[in-house]
Amino acid sequence: MALKEKHASLDDVRYIGLFSVIELEKDRKSREPLALGSARSEEMRVMSEVLPALRERGLSTFVKCNWVFMAPLLCVTERS
């Protein structure tokens, strides 16, 4: 995958339909997650910077541990 080659912290990308999750890691060899669910606030610093950066770029997303979840906004209108 070209993204994994370009970004050393990218561990995996999974998706079902339009819903996707990007998993980030500290070290590619050990595959240690960038942040664990039990991480202290200082350990979550990087992930807390990721969310506003993505939202500034127009993405509707949320972050949990070392995962970035994404789904496009769906607008449905009724046609007559």
HTML snippet that shows the backbone in 3Dmol.js (N, CA, C, O; Angstrom):
<script src="https://3Dmol.org/build/3Dmol-min.js"></script>
<div id="view" style="width:600px;height:400px;position:relative"></div>
<script>
const pdb = `
ATOM      1  N   MET A   1       0.846  -1.178   0.000  1.00  0.00           N
ATOM      2  CA  MET A   1       0.000   0.000   0.000  1.00  0.00           C
ATOM      3  C   MET A   1       0.889   1.237   0.000  1.00  0.00           C
ATOM      4  O   MET A   1       1.813   1.330   0.807  1.00  0.00           O
ATOM      5  N   ALA A   2       0.629   2.166  -0.873  1.00  0.00           N
ATOM      6  CA  ALA A   2       1.444   3.373  -1.015  1.00  0.00           C
ATOM      7  C   ALA A   2       1.420   4.233   0.240  1.00  0.00           C
ATOM      8  O   ALA A   2       2.439   4.825   0.593  1.00  0.00           O
ATOM      9  N   LEU A   3       0.280   4.317   0.923  1.00  0.00           N
ATOM     10  CA  LEU A   3       0.190   5.118   2.141  1.00  0.00           C
ATOM     11  C   LEU A   3       1.105   4.573   3.234  1.00  0.00           C
ATOM     12  O   LEU A   3       1.763   5.349   3.927  1.00  0.00           O
ATOM     13  N   LYS A   4       1.156   3.266   3.396  1.00  0.00           N
ATOM     14  CA  LYS A   4       2.012   2.654   4.425  1.00  0.00           C
ATOM     15  C   LYS A   4       3.482   2.930   4.136  1.00  0.00           C
ATOM     16  O   LYS A   4       4.268   3.130   5.062  1.00  0.00           O
ATOM     17  N   GLU A   5       3.856   2.943   2.870  1.00  0.00           N
ATOM     18  CA  GLU A   5       5.238   3.226   2.507  1.00  0.00           C
ATOM     19  C   GLU A   5       5.587   4.682   2.753  1.00  0.00           C
ATOM     20  O   GLU A   5       6.721   5.001   3.112  1.00  0.00           O
ATOM     21  N   LYS A   6       4.628   5.556   2.563  1.00  0.00           N
ATOM     22  CA  LYS A   6       4.854   6.999   2.703  1.00  0.00           C
ATOM     23  C   LYS A   6       4.838   7.455   4.164  1.00  0.00           C
ATOM     24  O   LYS A   6       5.554   8.390   4.522  1.00  0.00           O
ATOM     25  N   HIS A   7       4.029   6.808   5.017  1.00  0.00           N
ATOM     26  CA  HIS A   7       3.848   7.233   6.398  1.00  0.00           C
ATOM     27  C   HIS A   7       4.259   6.116   7.352  1.00  0.00           C
ATOM     28  O   HIS A   7       3.583   5.092   7.448  1.00  0.00           O
ATOM     29  N   ALA A   8       5.358   6.317   8.048  1.00  0.00           N
ATOM     30  CA  ALA A   8       5.912   5.290   8.932  1.00  0.00           C
ATOM     31  C   ALA A   8       4.996   4.947  10.106  1.00  0.00           C
ATOM     32  O   ALA A   8       5.084   3.846  10.650  1.00  0.00           O
ATOM     33  N   SER A   9       4.125   5.862  10.503  1.00  0.00           N
ATOM     34  CA  SER A   9       3.260   5.603  11.660  1.00  0.00           C
ATOM     35  C   SER A   9       1.957   4.900  11.275  1.00  0.00           C
ATOM     36  O   SER A   9       1.168   4.551  12.153  1.00  0.00           O
ATOM     37  N   LEU A  10       1.725   4.690  10.009  1.00  0.00           N
ATOM     38  CA  LEU A  10       0.497   4.031   9.555  1.00  0.00           C
ATOM     39  C   LEU A  10       0.643   2.515   9.675  1.00  0.00           C
ATOM     40  O   LEU A  10       1.491   1.914   9.014  1.00  0.00           O
ATOM     41  N   ASP A  11      -0.180   1.904  10.515  1.00  0.00           N
ATOM     42  CA  ASP A  11      -0.121   0.462  10.720  1.00  0.00           C
ATOM     43  C   ASP A  11      -1.081  -0.259   9.785  1.00  0.00           C
ATOM     44  O   ASP A  11      -0.682  -1.188   9.084  1.00  0.00           O
ATOM     45  N   ASP A  12      -2.344   0.163   9.770  1.00  0.00           N
ATOM     46  CA  ASP A  12      -3.330  -0.560   8.980  1.00  0.00           C
ATOM     47  C   ASP A  12      -4.493   0.361   8.633  1.00  0.00           C
ATOM     48  O   ASP A  12      -4.761   1.335   9.336  1.00  0.00           O
ATOM     49  N   VAL A  13      -5.173   0.044   7.552  1.00  0.00           N
ATOM     50  CA  VAL A  13      -6.396   0.735   7.145  1.00  0.00           C
ATOM     51  C   VAL A  13      -7.437  -0.343   6.899  1.00  0.00           C
ATOM     52  O   VAL A  13      -7.222  -1.258   6.104  1.00  0.00           O
ATOM     53  N   ARG A  14      -8.571  -0.228   7.590  1.00  0.00           N
ATOM     54  CA  ARG A  14      -9.652  -1.195   7.403  1.00  0.00           C
ATOM     55  C   ARG A  14     -10.924  -0.429   7.061  1.00  0.00           C
ATOM     56  O   ARG A  14     -11.103   0.719   7.467  1.00  0.00           O
ATOM     57  N   TYR A  15     -11.801  -1.082   6.309  1.00  0.00           N
ATOM     58  CA  TYR A  15     -13.036  -0.403   5.934  1.00  0.00           C
ATOM     59  C   TYR A  15     -14.138  -1.407   5.625  1.00  0.00           C
ATOM     60  O   TYR A  15     -13.894  -2.546   5.227  1.00  0.00           O
ATOM     61  N   ILE A  16     -15.343  -0.936   5.824  1.00  0.00           N
ATOM     62  CA  ILE A  16     -16.557  -1.642   5.409  1.00  0.00           C
ATOM     63  C   ILE A  16     -17.409  -0.594   4.717  1.00  0.00           C
ATOM     64  O   ILE A  16     -17.885   0.347   5.353  1.00  0.00           O
ATOM     65  N   GLY A  17     -17.601  -0.753   3.428  1.00  0.00           N
ATOM     66  CA  GLY A  17     -18.346   0.258   2.679  1.00  0.00           C
ATOM     67  C   GLY A  17     -17.628   1.598   2.779  1.00  0.00           C
ATOM     68  O   GLY A  17     -16.445   1.701   2.457  1.00  0.00           O
ATOM     69  N   LEU A  18     -18.350   2.625   3.229  1.00  0.00           N
ATOM     70  CA  LEU A  18     -17.764   3.956   3.337  1.00  0.00           C
ATOM     71  C   LEU A  18     -17.191   4.245   4.726  1.00  0.00           C
ATOM     72  O   LEU A  18     -16.578   5.293   4.931  1.00  0.00           O
ATOM     73  N   PHE A  19     -17.379   3.343   5.668  1.00  0.00           N
ATOM     74  CA  PHE A  19     -16.858   3.518   7.020  1.00  0.00           C
ATOM     75  C   PHE A  19     -15.447   2.938   7.067  1.00  0.00           C
ATOM     76  O   PHE A  19     -15.229   1.793   6.670  1.00  0.00           O
ATOM     77  N   SER A  20     -14.483   3.733   7.555  1.00  0.00           N
ATOM     78  CA  SER A  20     -13.111   3.235   7.599  1.00  0.00           C
ATOM     79  C   SER A  20     -12.421   3.634   8.895  1.00  0.00           C
ATOM     80  O   SER A  20     -12.854   4.551   9.593  1.00  0.00           O
ATOM     81  N   VAL A  21     -11.343   2.926   9.202  1.00  0.00           N
ATOM     82  CA  VAL A  21     -10.527   3.234  10.377  1.00  0.00           C
ATOM     83  C   VAL A  21      -9.057   3.113   9.975  1.00  0.00           C
ATOM     84  O   VAL A  21      -8.654   2.186   9.273  1.00  0.00           O
ATOM     85  N   ILE A  22      -8.278   4.077  10.444  1.00  0.00           N
ATOM     86  CA  ILE A  22      -6.833   4.079  10.236  1.00  0.00           C
ATOM     87  C   ILE A  22      -6.195   3.813  11.595  1.00  0.00           C
ATOM     88  O   ILE A  22      -6.521   4.477  12.579  1.00  0.00           O
ATOM     89  N   GLU A  23      -5.295   2.853  11.646  1.00  0.00           N
ATOM     90  CA  GLU A  23      -4.625   2.497  12.891  1.00  0.00           C
ATOM     91  C   GLU A  23      -3.188   3.016  12.853  1.00  0.00           C
ATOM     92  O   GLU A  23      -2.456   2.760  11.897  1.00  0.00           O
ATOM     93  N   LEU A  24      -2.786   3.748  13.897  1.00  0.00           N
ATOM     94  CA  LEU A  24      -1.464   4.359  13.946  1.00  0.00           C
ATOM     95  C   LEU A  24      -0.591   3.661  14.986  1.00  0.00           C
ATOM     96  O   LEU A  24      -1.086   3.174  16.002  1.00  0.00           O
ATOM     97  N   GLU A  25       0.712   3.621  14.718  1.00  0.00           N
ATOM     98  CA  GLU A  25       1.650   2.935  15.603  1.00  0.00           C
ATOM     99  C   GLU A  25       2.861   3.820  15.878  1.00  0.00           C
ATOM    100  O   GLU A  25       3.169   4.730  15.109  1.00  0.00           O
ATOM    101  N   LYS A  26       3.552   3.534  17.002  1.00  0.00           N
ATOM    102  CA  LYS A  26       4.783   4.256  17.352  1.00  0.00           C
ATOM    103  C   LYS A  26       5.963   3.730  16.552  1.00  0.00           C
ATOM    104  O   LYS A  26       6.784   4.497  16.049  1.00  0.00           O
ATOM    105  N   ASP A  27       6.035   2.417  16.445  1.00  0.00           N
ATOM    106  CA  ASP A  27       7.207   1.765  15.865  1.00  0.00           C
ATOM    107  C   ASP A  27       6.746   0.648  14.944  1.00  0.00           C
ATOM    108  O   ASP A  27       5.991  -0.233  15.355  1.00  0.00           O
ATOM    109  N   ARG A  28       7.196   0.685  13.712  1.00  0.00           N
ATOM    110  CA  ARG A  28       6.768  -0.312  12.735  1.00  0.00           C
ATOM    111  C   ARG A  28       7.267  -1.714  13.082  1.00  0.00           C
ATOM    112  O   ARG A  28       6.561  -2.691  12.833  1.00  0.00           O
ATOM    113  N   LYS A  29       8.468  -1.836  13.650  1.00  0.00           N
ATOM    114  CA  LYS A  29       8.995  -3.163  13.989  1.00  0.00           C
ATOM    115  C   LYS A  29       8.189  -3.826  15.099  1.00  0.00           C
ATOM    116  O   LYS A  29       7.770  -4.976  14.966  1.00  0.00           O
ATOM    117  N   SER A  30       7.974  -3.106  16.184  1.00  0.00           N
ATOM    118  CA  SER A  30       7.257  -3.687  17.326  1.00  0.00           C
ATOM    119  C   SER A  30       5.741  -3.620  17.145  1.00  0.00           C
ATOM    120  O   SER A  30       5.001  -4.330  17.826  1.00  0.00           O
ATOM    121  N   ARG A  31       5.282  -2.773  16.234  1.00  0.00           N
ATOM    122  CA  ARG A  31       3.855  -2.521  15.988  1.00  0.00           C
ATOM    123  C   ARG A  31       3.154  -2.024  17.260  1.00  0.00           C
ATOM    124  O   ARG A  31       1.969  -2.281  17.476  1.00  0.00           O
ATOM    125  N   GLU A  32       3.919  -1.305  18.097  1.00  0.00           N
ATOM    126  CA  GLU A  32       3.349  -0.733  19.315  1.00  0.00           C
ATOM    127  C   GLU A  32       2.361   0.374  18.945  1.00  0.00           C
ATOM    128  O   GLU A  32       2.710   1.276  18.184  1.00  0.00           O
ATOM    129  N   PRO A  33       1.147   0.321  19.464  1.00  0.00           N
ATOM    130  CA  PRO A  33       0.150   1.342  19.146  1.00  0.00           C
ATOM    131  C   PRO A  33       0.615   2.736  19.568  1.00  0.00           C
ATOM    132  O   PRO A  33       1.340   2.885  20.552  1.00  0.00           O
ATOM    133  N   LEU A  34       0.196   3.741  18.824  1.00  0.00           N
ATOM    134  CA  LEU A  34       0.552   5.118  19.150  1.00  0.00           C
ATOM    135  C   LEU A  34       0.003   5.516  20.508  1.00  0.00           C
ATOM    136  O   LEU A  34       0.651   6.265  21.239  1.00  0.00           O
ATOM    137  N   ALA A  35      -1.174   5.031  20.857  1.00  0.00           N
ATOM    138  CA  ALA A  35      -1.763   5.292  22.177  1.00  0.00           C
ATOM    139  C   ALA A  35      -2.671   4.125  22.523  1.00  0.00           C
ATOM    140  O   ALA A  35      -3.386   3.612  21.663  1.00  0.00           O
ATOM    141  N   LEU A  36      -2.643   3.709  23.772  1.00  0.00           N
ATOM    142  CA  LEU A  36      -3.495   2.619  24.237  1.00  0.00           C
ATOM    143  C   LEU A  36      -4.760   3.172  24.875  1.00  0.00           C
ATOM    144  O   LEU A  36      -4.822   4.360  25.192  1.00  0.00           O
ATOM    145  N   GLY A  37      -5.746   2.348  25.064  1.00  0.00           N
ATOM    146  CA  GLY A  37      -6.980   2.771  25.713  1.00  0.00           C
ATOM    147  C   GLY A  37      -6.754   3.245  27.127  1.00  0.00           C
ATOM    148  O   GLY A  37      -7.511   4.074  27.633  1.00  0.00           O
ATOM    149  N   SER A  38      -5.724   2.732  27.774  1.00  0.00           N
ATOM    150  CA  SER A  38      -5.410   3.120  29.148  1.00  0.00           C
ATOM    151  C   SER A  38      -4.370   4.242  29.206  1.00  0.00           C
ATOM    152  O   SER A  38      -3.812   4.509  30.270  1.00  0.00           O
ATOM    153  N   ALA A  39      -4.105   4.898  28.078  1.00  0.00           N
ATOM    154  CA  ALA A  39      -3.064   5.925  28.009  1.00  0.00           C
ATOM    155  C   ALA A  39      -3.399   7.132  28.878  1.00  0.00           C
ATOM    156  O   ALA A  39      -4.555   7.540  28.992  1.00  0.00           O
ATOM    157  N   ARG A  40      -2.357   7.691  29.486  1.00  0.00           N
ATOM    158  CA  ARG A  40      -2.511   8.931  30.244  1.00  0.00           C
ATOM    159  C   ARG A  40      -2.603  10.095  29.253  1.00  0.00           C
ATOM    160  O   ARG A  40      -2.282   9.933  28.076  1.00  0.00           O
ATOM    161  N   SER A  41      -3.035  11.249  29.718  1.00  0.00           N
ATOM    162  CA  SER A  41      -3.256  12.388  28.821  1.00  0.00           C
ATOM    163  C   SER A  41      -1.996  12.779  28.054  1.00  0.00           C
ATOM    164  O   SER A  41      -2.089  13.135  26.879  1.00  0.00           O
ATOM    165  N   GLU A  42      -0.824  12.724  28.682  1.00  0.00           N
ATOM    166  CA  GLU A  42       0.401  13.088  27.966  1.00  0.00           C
ATOM    167  C   GLU A  42       0.723  12.075  26.864  1.00  0.00           C
ATOM    168  O   GLU A  42       1.343  12.432  25.862  1.00  0.00           O
ATOM    169  N   GLU A  43       0.309  10.819  27.040  1.00  0.00           N
ATOM    170  CA  GLU A  43       0.526   9.801  26.005  1.00  0.00           C
ATOM    171  C   GLU A  43      -0.462   9.978  24.850  1.00  0.00           C
ATOM    172  O   GLU A  43      -0.212   9.507  23.740  1.00  0.00           O
ATOM    173  N   MET A  44      -1.558  10.641  25.104  1.00  0.00           N
ATOM    174  CA  MET A  44      -2.560  10.885  24.055  1.00  0.00           C
ATOM    175  C   MET A  44      -2.317  12.205  23.322  1.00  0.00           C
ATOM    176  O   MET A  44      -3.109  12.590  22.462  1.00  0.00           O
ATOM    177  N   ARG A  45      -1.219  12.902  23.659  1.00  0.00           N
ATOM    178  CA  ARG A  45      -0.953  14.219  23.084  1.00  0.00           C
ATOM    179  C   ARG A  45      -0.987  14.214  21.555  1.00  0.00           C
ATOM    180  O   ARG A  45      -1.642  15.062  20.950  1.00  0.00           O
ATOM    181  N   VAL A  46      -0.296  13.280  20.933  1.00  0.00           N
ATOM    182  CA  VAL A  46      -0.246  13.238  19.471  1.00  0.00           C
ATOM    183  C   VAL A  46      -1.640  13.023  18.893  1.00  0.00           C
ATOM    184  O   VAL A  46      -2.038  13.711  17.953  1.00  0.00           O
ATOM    185  N   MET A  47      -2.380  12.070  19.452  1.00  0.00           N
ATOM    186  CA  MET A  47      -3.721  11.804  18.932  1.00  0.00           C
ATOM    187  C   MET A  47      -4.651  12.992  19.149  1.00  0.00           C
ATOM    188  O   MET A  47      -5.548  13.231  18.341  1.00  0.00           O
ATOM    189  N   SER A  48      -4.446  13.739  20.235  1.00  0.00           N
ATOM    190  CA  SER A  48      -5.295  14.909  20.471  1.00  0.00           C
ATOM    191  C   SER A  48      -4.977  16.030  19.480  1.00  0.00           C
ATOM    192  O   SER A  48      -5.781  16.945  19.304  1.00  0.00           O
ATOM    193  N   GLU A  49      -3.816  15.966  18.833  1.00  0.00           N
ATOM    194  CA  GLU A  49      -3.472  16.930  17.783  1.00  0.00           C
ATOM    195  C   GLU A  49      -3.979  16.474  16.413  1.00  0.00           C
ATOM    196  O   GLU A  49      -4.218  17.295  15.528  1.00  0.00           O
ATOM    197  N   VAL A  50      -4.140  15.175  16.247  1.00  0.00           N
ATOM    198  CA  VAL A  50      -4.600  14.632  14.967  1.00  0.00           C
ATOM    199  C   VAL A  50      -6.039  15.059  14.668  1.00  0.00           C
ATOM    200  O   VAL A  50      -6.343  15.479  13.551  1.00  0.00           O
ATOM    201  N   LEU A  51      -6.913  14.951  15.655  1.00  0.00           N
ATOM    202  CA  LEU A  51      -8.332  15.246  15.441  1.00  0.00           C
ATOM    203  C   LEU A  51      -8.576  16.670  14.930  1.00  0.00           C
ATOM    204  O   LEU A  51      -9.241  16.818  13.905  1.00  0.00           O
ATOM    205  N   PRO A  52      -8.077  17.720  15.581  1.00  0.00           N
ATOM    206  CA  PRO A  52      -8.325  19.064  15.056  1.00  0.00           C
ATOM    207  C   PRO A  52      -7.695  19.290  13.679  1.00  0.00           C
ATOM    208  O   PRO A  52      -8.249  20.018  12.856  1.00  0.00           O
ATOM    209  N   ALA A  53      -6.539  18.668  13.428  1.00  0.00           N
ATOM    210  CA  ALA A  53      -5.896  18.818  12.122  1.00  0.00           C
ATOM    211  C   ALA A  53      -6.765  18.234  11.009  1.00  0.00           C
ATOM    212  O   ALA A  53      -6.867  18.817   9.929  1.00  0.00           O
ATOM    213  N   LEU A  54      -7.389  17.089  11.270  1.00  0.00           N
ATOM    214  CA  LEU A  54      -8.269  16.481  10.267  1.00  0.00           C
ATOM    215  C   LEU A  54      -9.543  17.294  10.080  1.00  0.00           C
ATOM    216  O   LEU A  54     -10.008  17.482   8.955  1.00  0.00           O
ATOM    217  N   ARG A  55     -10.105  17.776  11.183  1.00  0.00           N
ATOM    218  CA  ARG A  55     -11.337  18.568  11.093  1.00  0.00           C
ATOM    219  C   ARG A  55     -11.100  19.895  10.373  1.00  0.00           C
ATOM    220  O   ARG A  55     -11.978  20.368   9.651  1.00  0.00           O
ATOM    221  N   GLU A  56      -9.932  20.499  10.559  1.00  0.00           N
ATOM    222  CA  GLU A  56      -9.586  21.730   9.837  1.00  0.00           C
ATOM    223  C   GLU A  56      -9.566  21.486   8.328  1.00  0.00           C
ATOM    224  O   GLU A  56      -9.800  22.403   7.541  1.00  0.00           O
ATOM    225  N   ARG A  57      -9.290  20.261   7.938  1.00  0.00           N
ATOM    226  CA  ARG A  57      -9.229  19.899   6.525  1.00  0.00           C
ATOM    227  C   ARG A  57     -10.571  19.403   5.998  1.00  0.00           C
ATOM    228  O   ARG A  57     -10.662  18.907   4.875  1.00  0.00           O
ATOM    229  N   GLY A  58     -11.617  19.543   6.825  1.00  0.00           N
ATOM    230  CA  GLY A  58     -12.965  19.223   6.378  1.00  0.00           C
ATOM    231  C   GLY A  58     -13.418  17.794   6.594  1.00  0.00           C
ATOM    232  O   GLY A  58     -14.480  17.413   6.101  1.00  0.00           O
ATOM    233  N   LEU A  59     -12.650  16.987   7.314  1.00  0.00           N
ATOM    234  CA  LEU A  59     -13.053  15.605   7.545  1.00  0.00           C
ATOM    235  C   LEU A  59     -13.943  15.504   8.780  1.00  0.00           C
ATOM    236  O   LEU A  59     -13.681  16.137   9.803  1.00  0.00           O
ATOM    237  N   SER A  60     -14.981  14.713   8.671  1.00  0.00           N
ATOM    238  CA  SER A  60     -15.838  14.424   9.812  1.00  0.00           C
ATOM    239  C   SER A  60     -15.329  13.116  10.399  1.00  0.00           C
ATOM    240  O   SER A  60     -15.519  12.052   9.810  1.00  0.00           O
ATOM    241  N   THR A  61     -14.696  13.191  11.535  1.00  0.00           N
ATOM    242  CA  THR A  61     -14.008  12.031  12.074  1.00  0.00           C
ATOM    243  C   THR A  61     -13.988  12.063  13.594  1.00  0.00           C
ATOM    244  O   THR A  61     -14.305  13.082  14.207  1.00  0.00           O
ATOM    245  N   PHE A  62     -13.617  10.953  14.192  1.00  0.00           N
ATOM    246  CA  PHE A  62     -13.356  10.922  15.622  1.00  0.00           C
ATOM    247  C   PHE A  62     -12.170   9.999  15.876  1.00  0.00           C
ATOM    248  O   PHE A  62     -11.839   9.147  15.051  1.00  0.00           O
ATOM    249  N   VAL A  63     -11.536  10.185  17.032  1.00  0.00           N
ATOM    250  CA  VAL A  63     -10.308   9.472  17.380  1.00  0.00           C
ATOM    251  C   VAL A  63     -10.532   8.727  18.686  1.00  0.00           C
ATOM    252  O   VAL A  63     -11.117   9.262  19.627  1.00  0.00           O
ATOM    253  N   LYS A  64     -10.064   7.496  18.733  1.00  0.00           N
ATOM    254  CA  LYS A  64     -10.081   6.719  19.973  1.00  0.00           C
ATOM    255  C   LYS A  64      -8.804   5.899  20.014  1.00  0.00           C
ATOM    256  O   LYS A  64      -8.486   5.175  19.070  1.00  0.00           O
ATOM    257  N   CYS A  65      -8.075   6.019  21.115  1.00  0.00           N
ATOM    258  CA  CYS A  65      -6.792   5.330  21.275  1.00  0.00           C
ATOM    259  C   CYS A  65      -5.886   5.653  20.093  1.00  0.00           C
ATOM    260  O   CYS A  65      -5.552   6.819  19.878  1.00  0.00           O
ATOM    261  N   ASN A  66      -5.484   4.653  19.329  1.00  0.00           N
ATOM    262  CA  ASN A  66      -4.621   4.878  18.172  1.00  0.00           C
ATOM    263  C   ASN A  66      -5.382   4.729  16.851  1.00  0.00           C
ATOM    264  O   ASN A  66      -4.779   4.514  15.800  1.00  0.00           O
ATOM    265  N   TRP A  67      -6.699   4.845  16.916  1.00  0.00           N
ATOM    266  CA  TRP A  67      -7.527   4.706  15.722  1.00  0.00           C
ATOM    267  C   TRP A  67      -8.147   6.041  15.316  1.00  0.00           C
ATOM    268  O   TRP A  67      -8.549   6.842  16.161  1.00  0.00           O
ATOM    269  N   VAL A  68      -8.211   6.258  14.018  1.00  0.00           N
ATOM    270  CA  VAL A  68      -8.912   7.409  13.454  1.00  0.00           C
ATOM    271  C   VAL A  68     -10.059   6.840  12.635  1.00  0.00           C
ATOM    272  O   VAL A  68      -9.836   6.156  11.637  1.00  0.00           O
ATOM    273  N   PHE A  69     -11.286   7.122  13.055  1.00  0.00           N
ATOM    274  CA  PHE A  69     -12.481   6.617  12.378  1.00  0.00           C
ATOM    275  C   PHE A  69     -13.003   7.668  11.410  1.00  0.00           C
ATOM    276  O   PHE A  69     -13.031   8.857  11.728  1.00  0.00           O
ATOM    277  N   MET A  70     -13.416   7.224  10.228  1.00  0.00           N
ATOM    278  CA  MET A  70     -13.931   8.160   9.240  1.00  0.00           C
ATOM    279  C   MET A  70     -15.136   7.578   8.506  1.00  0.00           C
ATOM    280  O   MET A  70     -15.191   6.390   8.189  1.00  0.00           O
ATOM    281  N   ALA A  71     -16.078   8.445   8.254  1.00  0.00           N
ATOM    282  CA  ALA A  71     -17.237   8.110   7.434  1.00  0.00           C
ATOM    283  C   ALA A  71     -17.683   9.407   6.773  1.00  0.00           C
ATOM    284  O   ALA A  71     -17.739  10.446   7.432  1.00  0.00           O
ATOM    285  N   PRO A  72     -17.997   9.363   5.494  1.00  0.00           N
ATOM    286  CA  PRO A  72     -18.418  10.597   4.831  1.00  0.00           C
ATOM    287  C   PRO A  72     -19.791  11.034   5.340  1.00  0.00           C
ATOM    288  O   PRO A  72     -20.598  10.218   5.786  1.00  0.00           O
ATOM    289  N   LEU A  73     -20.030  12.330   5.262  1.00  0.00           N
ATOM    290  CA  LEU A  73     -21.358  12.828   5.589  1.00  0.00           C
ATOM    291  C   LEU A  73     -22.310  12.363   4.506  1.00  0.00           C
ATOM    292  O   LEU A  73     -22.009  12.463   3.316  1.00  0.00           O
ATOM    293  N   LEU A  74     -23.441  11.864   4.912  1.00  0.00           N
ATOM    294  CA  LEU A  74     -24.433  11.384   3.957  1.00  0.00           C
ATOM    295  C   LEU A  74     -25.623  12.329   3.976  1.00  0.00           C
ATOM    296  O   LEU A  74     -26.260  12.514   5.013  1.00  0.00           O
ATOM    297  N   CYS A  75     -25.917  12.916   2.846  1.00  0.00           N
ATOM    298  CA  CYS A  75     -27.066  13.809   2.714  1.00  0.00           C
ATOM    299  C   CYS A  75     -28.077  13.134   1.799  1.00  0.00           C
ATOM    300  O   CYS A  75     -27.765  12.785   0.661  1.00  0.00           O
ATOM    301  N   VAL A  76     -29.280  12.956   2.305  1.00  0.00           N
ATOM    302  CA  VAL A  76     -30.338  12.300   1.542  1.00  0.00           C
ATOM    303  C   VAL A  76     -31.460  13.295   1.371  1.00  0.00           C
ATOM    304  O   VAL A  76     -31.945  13.885   2.336  1.00  0.00           O
ATOM    305  N   THR A  77     -31.868  13.473   0.121  1.00  0.00           N
ATOM    306  CA  THR A  77     -33.002  14.360  -0.150  1.00  0.00           C
ATOM    307  C   THR A  77     -34.090  13.580  -0.864  1.00  0.00           C
ATOM    308  O   THR A  77     -33.806  12.653  -1.623  1.00  0.00           O
ATOM    309  N   GLU A  78     -35.326  13.956  -0.620  1.00  0.00           N
ATOM    310  CA  GLU A  78     -36.461  13.289  -1.247  1.00  0.00           C
ATOM    311  C   GLU A  78     -36.700  13.905  -2.613  1.00  0.00           C
ATOM    312  O   GLU A  78     -36.703  15.127  -2.766  1.00  0.00           O
ATOM    313  N   ARG A  79     -36.900  13.048  -3.602  1.00  0.00           N
ATOM    314  CA  ARG A  79     -37.218  13.514  -4.961  1.00  0.00           C
ATOM    315  C   ARG A  79     -38.675  13.170  -5.251  1.00  0.00           C
ATOM    316  O   ARG A  79     -39.191  12.134  -4.831  1.00  0.00           O
ATOM    317  N   SER A  80     -39.306  14.058  -5.969  1.00  0.00           N
ATOM    318  CA  SER A  80     -40.712  13.786  -6.330  1.00  0.00           C
ATOM    319  C   SER A  80     -40.831  13.187  -7.696  1.00  0.00           C
ATOM    320  O   SER A  80     -41.938  12.900  -8.149  1.00  0.00           O
TER     321      SER A  80
END
`;
const viewer = $3Dmol.createViewer("view");
viewer.addModel(pdb, "pdb");
viewer.setStyle({}, {cartoon: {color: "spectrum"}});
viewer.zoomTo();
viewer.render();
</script>
